[in-house]
Amino acid sequence: MEQGSTLVSCLLPVASTPERLARAILCYQQQIWEHKELVVIDGGKMDLAPLLEDIPTGELQYIRTGADIDRDIISLKNIGLEMARGAHIIHWDPGDWHHPERIHHQMAHFGDGIEVNWMSGTLLHIDHPELVHHPYADSPKAGYAGSLMHINDPEKRYAAALRGQPDRAFLSQWDPSLARQLSMDYAWLLVRGLAGDKRNRRRFLAGLRGSSGDMARLIWLRMRGRDRLSHPRFRLTSEARDSFQKYLHESGKLGIIASIS
């Protein structure tokens, strides 16, 4: 698909700290895909105008639902879906870091009737002193639904009663024959960051036991008295290393990562 030839709407529901929102907005601004718009759906908890002032007027939809209305993330996403003007919509989770080429690569996987795509996995990082410089390629079962990109279909909306995994349920509305999952070769397009508390540390390390092969590698490392950082999942491609360094620099500069702030 020709670079920037299709308008892409980036759906950004406000459900994060100002620092993470600032990073998500910066990631949008850095996208190499030219024909895009940012759809910000604000539940009224904060005025984001100062963070949005550098975005050209024609690229921005800033929707404030009102502080007196209780809106959950599902409601905010549905409002964004209604307002999006693009032929394609990409979900822009404010908790994630998005590589400047994310839209470009996901758009390249449309064609041949494909209506929706998402990524098999991402880089997973934890803000913990011992692990802050050691992300790994994480591959959740059935991929990472938070990376959804799809055509603008007015019949597809989030069900109000959904809880737990709303993106996964939203994805289930699409015909599997018209869906495509990007391989783990593209994991570097997104970095998911975890806080460094004990619960998230367990979650981070549990990802290294995702399959029987991963578990066998951990057991093999323990038997030989080797550090878990020797696990193959920590061996990143050059693209992934470069992506992570950019994420680390931008996140640290905004004070998001306490271990390096």
Secondary structure in CASP SS format (residue, H / E / C, confidence):
PFRMAT SS
TARGET T0000
AUTHOR 0000-0000-0000
METHOD secondary structure of the structure
MODEL  1
M C 1.00
E C 1.00
Q C 1.00
G C 1.00
S C 1.00
T C 1.00
L C 1.00
V E 1.00
S E 1.00
C E 1.00
L E 1.00
L E 1.00
P E 1.00
V C 1.00
A C 1.00
S C 1.00
T C 1.00
P H 1.00
E H 1.00
R H 1.00
L H 1.00
A H 1.00
R H 1.00
A H 1.00
I H 1.00
L H 1.00
C H 1.00
Y H 1.00
Q H 1.00
Q C 1.00
Q C 1.00
I C 1.00
W C 1.00
E C 1.00
H C 1.00
K E 1.00
E E 1.00
L E 1.00
V E 1.00
V E 1.00
I E 1.00
D E 1.00
G C 1.00
G C 1.00
K C 1.00
M C 1.00
D C 1.00
L C 1.00
A H 1.00
P H 1.00
L H 1.00
L H 1.00
E C 1.00
D C 1.00
I C 1.00
P C 1.00
T H 1.00
G H 1.00
E H 1.00
L E 1.00
Q E 1.00
Y E 1.00
I E 1.00
R E 1.00
T C 1.00
G C 1.00
A C 1.00
D C 1.00
I C 1.00
D C 1.00
R C 1.00
D C 1.00
I H 1.00
I H 1.00
S H 1.00
L H 1.00
K H 1.00
N H 1.00
I H 1.00
G H 1.00
L H 1.00
E H 1.00
M H 1.00
A C 1.00
R C 1.00
G C 1.00
A C 1.00
H E 1.00
I E 1.00
I E 1.00
H E 1.00
W C 1.00
D C 1.00
P C 1.00
G C 1.00
D E 1.00
W E 1.00
H E 1.00
H C 1.00
P C 1.00
E C 1.00
R H 1.00
I H 1.00
H H 1.00
H H 1.00
Q H 1.00
M H 1.00
A C 1.00
H C 1.00
F C 1.00
G E 1.00
D C 1.00
G C 1.00
I E 1.00
E C 1.00
V E 1.00
N E 1.00
W E 1.00
M E 1.00
S C 1.00
G C 1.00
T E 1.00
L E 1.00
L E 1.00
H E 1.00
I E 1.00
D C 1.00
H C 1.00
P C 1.00
E C 1.00
L C 1.00
V C 1.00
H C 1.00
H C 1.00
P C 1.00
Y E 1.00
A E 1.00
D E 1.00
S C 1.00
P C 1.00
K C 1.00
A C 1.00
G C 1.00
Y E 1.00
A E 1.00
G E 1.00
S E 1.00
L E 1.00
M E 1.00
H E 1.00
I E 1.00
N C 1.00
D C 1.00
P C 1.00
E C 1.00
K C 1.00
R C 1.00
Y C 1.00
A C 1.00
A C 1.00
A C 1.00
L C 1.00
R C 1.00
G C 1.00
Q C 1.00
P H 1.00
D H 1.00
R H 1.00
A H 1.00
F H 1.00
L H 1.00
S C 1.00
Q C 1.00
W C 1.00
D C 1.00
P H 1.00
S H 1.00
L H 1.00
A E 1.00
R E 1.00
Q E 1.00
L E 1.00
S C 1.00
M H 1.00
D H 1.00
Y H 1.00
A H 1.00
W H 1.00
L H 1.00
L E 1.00
V E 1.00
R E 1.00
G E 1.00
L E 1.00
A C 1.00
G C 1.00
D C 1.00
K H 1.00
R H 1.00
N H 1.00
R H 1.00
R H 1.00
R H 1.00
F H 1.00
L H 1.00
A H 1.00
G H 1.00
L H 1.00
R H 1.00
G C 1.00
S C 1.00
S H 1.00
G H 1.00
D H 1.00
M H 1.00
A H 1.00
R H 1.00
L H 1.00
I H 1.00
W H 1.00
L H 1.00
R H 1.00
M H 1.00
R C 1.00
G C 1.00
R C 1.00
D C 1.00
R H 1.00
L H 1.00
S H 1.00
H C 1.00
P H 1.00
R H 1.00
F H 1.00
R C 1.00
L C 1.00
T C 1.00
S H 1.00
E H 1.00
A H 1.00
R H 1.00
D H 1.00
S H 1.00
F H 1.00
Q H 1.00
K H 1.00
Y H 1.00
L H 1.00
H H 1.00
E H 1.00
S H 1.00
G H 1.00
K H 1.00
L C 1.00
G C 1.00
I C 1.00
I C 1.00
A C 1.00
S C 1.00
I C 1.00
S C 1.00
END
